[in-house]
Amino acid sequence: MFLGLTLVVAVLLVVIFLLPTKKKDDVPYEEMDSEVVSLCRVLNMLPGIKTVESCCGHLKSPYSIFFHAKNLSSLAVITRSFDKRYCGTEKLWVLEAVTEDQEGKDGFSTMCFWLHTTEPYDDEKQMHEDIVAVCNNLVRWSNHKYKGYFTGRR
């Protein structure tokens, strides 16, 4: 219990103090499912990553986030963070590359990435615990000491 609470506090501190201040064109977090906000915030703090659509699944559908990636190192951090060897979540996560039906804007290509669970969550508590775990993974793997893992310069 104490360890779980410590992880929640660590993620909250990152989200509150280390994320850039909201700009006019930033993601409208207030319009999103509350269950996806913390993960989208952590993803958006990675250089060159911009979330564009998300849904927690509401215990009926898989948890899903669509995002664009301009930075391959950040994409590698996401891939490592959700890898089943490191993820530590109850549900299996998958990262897929998909194409969009519209032209790219804001300097992003028409390729989009879809990060999702393979099945819906059964309860809110497990969803919350998994999201805390993946947020912590993202913070851990985005640490500068692991940069060589994702740039080929170890």
C-alpha positions as a Markdown table, in Angstrom:
| # | Residue | x | y | z |
|---|---|---|---|---|
| 1 | Met | 0.0 | 0.0 | 0.0 |
| 2 | Phe | 2.8 | 2.4 | 1.0 |
| 3 | Leu | 4.7 | 1.7 | -2.3 |
| 4 | Gly | 1.5 | 2.3 | -4.3 |
| 5 | Leu | 0.9 | 5.6 | -2.6 |
| 6 | Thr | 4.5 | 6.6 | -3.1 |
| 7 | Leu | 4.2 | 5.9 | -6.9 |
| 8 | Val | 1.0 | 8.0 | -7.1 |
| 9 | Val | 2.7 | 10.9 | -5.3 |
| 10 | Ala | 5.7 | 10.6 | -7.6 |
| 11 | Val | 3.5 | 10.8 | -10.7 |
| 12 | Leu | 1.5 | 13.7 | -9.3 |
| 13 | Leu | 4.7 | 15.6 | -8.5 |
| 14 | Val | 5.9 | 15.1 | -12.1 |
| 15 | Val | 2.6 | 16.2 | -13.6 |
| 16 | Ile | 2.3 | 19.2 | -11.4 |
| 17 | Phe | 5.8 | 20.6 | -11.3 |
| 18 | Leu | 7.7 | 19.3 | -14.3 |
| 19 | Leu | 5.2 | 19.7 | -17.1 |
| 20 | Pro | 5.3 | 22.9 | -19.2 |
| 21 | Thr | 2.6 | 25.5 | -18.5 |
| 22 | Lys | -0.5 | 25.3 | -20.7 |
| 23 | Lys | -0.3 | 27.2 | -24.0 |
| 24 | Lys | -3.2 | 28.2 | -26.1 |
| 25 | Asp | -2.8 | 25.3 | -28.5 |
| 26 | Asp | -2.2 | 22.6 | -25.9 |
| 27 | Val | -4.4 | 19.6 | -25.4 |
| 28 | Pro | -7.8 | 20.5 | -23.8 |
| 29 | Tyr | -7.4 | 18.2 | -20.7 |
| 30 | Glu | -10.6 | 19.6 | -19.2 |
| 31 | Glu | -12.6 | 18.0 | -22.0 |
| 32 | Met | -11.0 | 14.5 | -21.7 |
| 33 | Asp | -12.0 | 11.4 | -19.7 |
| 34 | Ser | -10.5 | 12.1 | -16.3 |
| 35 | Glu | -8.9 | 8.6 | -16.3 |
| 36 | Val | -6.7 | 9.5 | -19.3 |
| 37 | Val | -5.5 | 12.9 | -18.3 |
| 38 | Ser | -2.4 | 11.9 | -16.3 |
| 39 | Leu | -1.2 | 9.5 | -18.9 |
| 40 | Cys | -1.8 | 12.0 | -21.7 |
| 41 | Arg | 0.1 | 14.7 | -19.7 |
| 42 | Val | 3.1 | 12.5 | -19.2 |
| 43 | Leu | 3.1 | 11.5 | -22.9 |
| 44 | Asn | 2.8 | 15.1 | -24.0 |
| 45 | Met | 5.8 | 16.1 | -21.8 |
| 46 | Leu | 8.0 | 13.9 | -24.0 |
| 47 | Pro | 9.8 | 15.9 | -26.8 |
| 48 | Gly | 7.9 | 15.7 | -30.1 |
| 49 | Ile | 4.9 | 13.8 | -28.8 |
| 50 | Lys | 1.3 | 15.2 | -29.1 |
| 51 | Thr | -1.7 | 13.2 | -28.0 |
| 52 | Val | -4.7 | 13.8 | -30.4 |
| 53 | Glu | -7.5 | 11.5 | -29.1 |
| 54 | Ser | -8.1 | 9.3 | -26.1 |
| 55 | Cys | -10.7 | 7.2 | -24.3 |
| 56 | Cys | -10.5 | 5.2 | -21.1 |
| 57 | Gly | -12.9 | 2.6 | -22.5 |
| 58 | His | -15.4 | 3.1 | -19.6 |
| 59 | Leu | -14.9 | -0.6 | -18.6 |
| 60 | Lys | -16.5 | -1.6 | -22.0 |
| 61 | Ser | -13.8 | -1.0 | -24.6 |
| 62 | Pro | -10.0 | -1.0 | -24.5 |
| 63 | Tyr | -8.2 | 2.0 | -23.1 |
| 64 | Ser | -6.9 | 4.0 | -26.1 |
| 65 | Ile | -4.7 | 7.0 | -26.8 |
| 66 | Phe | -3.8 | 8.2 | -30.3 |
| 67 | Phe | -0.7 | 10.4 | -30.7 |
| 68 | His | 1.7 | 11.9 | -33.2 |
| 69 | Ala | 5.4 | 11.5 | -32.8 |
| 70 | Lys | 8.1 | 13.8 | -34.3 |
| 71 | Asn | 10.9 | 12.5 | -32.1 |
| 72 | Leu | 12.1 | 8.8 | -32.6 |
| 73 | Ser | 13.8 | 8.8 | -29.2 |
| 74 | Ser | 10.6 | 9.7 | -27.5 |
| 75 | Leu | 8.8 | 7.0 | -29.5 |
| 76 | Ala | 11.4 | 4.5 | -28.3 |
| 77 | Val | 10.8 | 5.6 | -24.7 |
| 78 | Ile | 7.1 | 5.0 | -25.1 |
| 79 | Thr | 7.8 | 1.6 | -26.7 |
| 80 | Arg | 10.1 | 0.6 | -23.8 |
| 81 | Ser | 7.7 | 1.9 | -21.2 |
| 82 | Phe | 4.8 | -0.3 | -22.5 |
| 83 | Asp | 6.9 | -3.3 | -23.4 |
| 84 | Lys | 5.4 | -6.3 | -21.5 |
| 85 | Arg | 8.8 | -7.1 | -20.0 |
| 86 | Tyr | 8.9 | -3.7 | -18.2 |
| 87 | Cys | 5.3 | -2.5 | -18.1 |
| 88 | Gly | 4.2 | -4.3 | -14.9 |
| 89 | Thr | 0.5 | -3.9 | -15.7 |
| 90 | Glu | -2.4 | -6.3 | -15.5 |
| 91 | Lys | -3.5 | -5.6 | -19.0 |
| 92 | Leu | -1.4 | -6.0 | -22.1 |
| 93 | Trp | -0.6 | -2.8 | -24.0 |
| 94 | Val | 0.0 | -2.6 | -27.7 |
| 95 | Leu | 1.5 | 0.2 | -29.8 |
| 96 | Glu | 0.4 | 0.3 | -33.4 |
| 97 | Ala | 1.2 | 2.7 | -36.3 |
| 98 | Val | -1.8 | 3.8 | -38.3 |
| 99 | Thr | -2.4 | 6.2 | -41.1 |
| 100 | Glu | -4.9 | 9.0 | -41.0 |
| 101 | Asp | -7.4 | 10.0 | -43.6 |
| 102 | Gln | -6.4 | 13.7 | -43.5 |
| 103 | Glu | -3.3 | 15.7 | -44.3 |
| 104 | Gly | -0.8 | 16.2 | -41.5 |
| 105 | Lys | -0.8 | 19.6 | -39.7 |
| 106 | Asp | 1.3 | 21.3 | -37.1 |
| 107 | Gly | 4.4 | 19.7 | -38.7 |
| 108 | Phe | 3.2 | 16.1 | -37.9 |
| 109 | Ser | 3.0 | 13.5 | -40.6 |
| 110 | Thr | -0.3 | 11.7 | -41.4 |
| 111 | Met | 1.0 | 8.7 | -39.5 |
| 112 | Cys | -0.5 | 8.3 | -36.1 |
| 113 | Phe | 0.3 | 5.9 | -33.2 |
| 114 | Trp | -2.4 | 4.1 | -31.3 |
| 115 | Leu | -1.5 | 3.0 | -27.8 |
| 116 | His | -4.1 | 0.7 | -26.3 |
| 117 | Thr | -4.9 | -2.2 | -24.1 |
| 118 | Thr | -5.9 | -5.5 | -25.7 |
| 119 | Glu | -9.1 | -5.7 | -23.7 |
| 120 | Pro | -11.2 | -3.4 | -21.5 |
| 121 | Tyr | -10.4 | -3.0 | -17.8 |
| 122 | Asp | -12.7 | -4.9 | -15.4 |
| 123 | Asp | -12.6 | -2.3 | -12.7 |
| 124 | Glu | -11.6 | 1.3 | -12.0 |
| 125 | Lys | -9.1 | 0.4 | -9.3 |
| 126 | Gln | -7.0 | -1.8 | -11.6 |
| 127 | Met | -7.2 | 0.8 | -14.4 |
| 128 | His | -5.8 | 3.4 | -12.0 |
| 129 | Glu | -3.0 | 1.2 | -10.7 |
| 130 | Asp | -2.0 | 0.3 | -14.3 |
| 131 | Ile | -2.0 | 4.0 | -15.4 |
| 132 | Val | 0.2 | 4.9 | -12.4 |
| 133 | Ala | 2.6 | 2.1 | -13.3 |
| 134 | Val | 2.9 | 3.2 | -16.9 |
| 135 | Cys | 3.2 | 6.9 | -16.0 |
| 136 | Asn | 6.1 | 5.9 | -13.7 |
| 137 | Asn | 7.7 | 3.8 | -16.5 |
| 138 | Leu | 7.5 | 6.8 | -18.8 |
| 139 | Val | 9.1 | 9.1 | -16.2 |
| 140 | Arg | 11.8 | 6.5 | -15.5 |
| 141 | Trp | 12.7 | 5.7 | -19.1 |
| 142 | Ser | 12.7 | 9.3 | -20.2 |
| 143 | Asn | 15.4 | 10.1 | -17.6 |
| 144 | His | 18.5 | 11.4 | -19.2 |
| 145 | Lys | 20.6 | 8.5 | -17.9 |
| 146 | Tyr | 18.8 | 6.1 | -20.3 |
| 147 | Lys | 19.1 | 8.4 | -23.3 |
| 148 | Gly | 21.8 | 6.1 | -24.8 |
| 149 | Tyr | 19.3 | 3.2 | -24.9 |
| 150 | Phe | 17.2 | 5.1 | -27.4 |
| 151 | Thr | 19.8 | 7.0 | -29.4 |
| 152 | Gly | 22.3 | 4.2 | -30.0 |
| 153 | Arg | 25.0 | 6.0 | -28.0 |
| 154 | Arg | 25.4 | 3.9 | -24.8 |
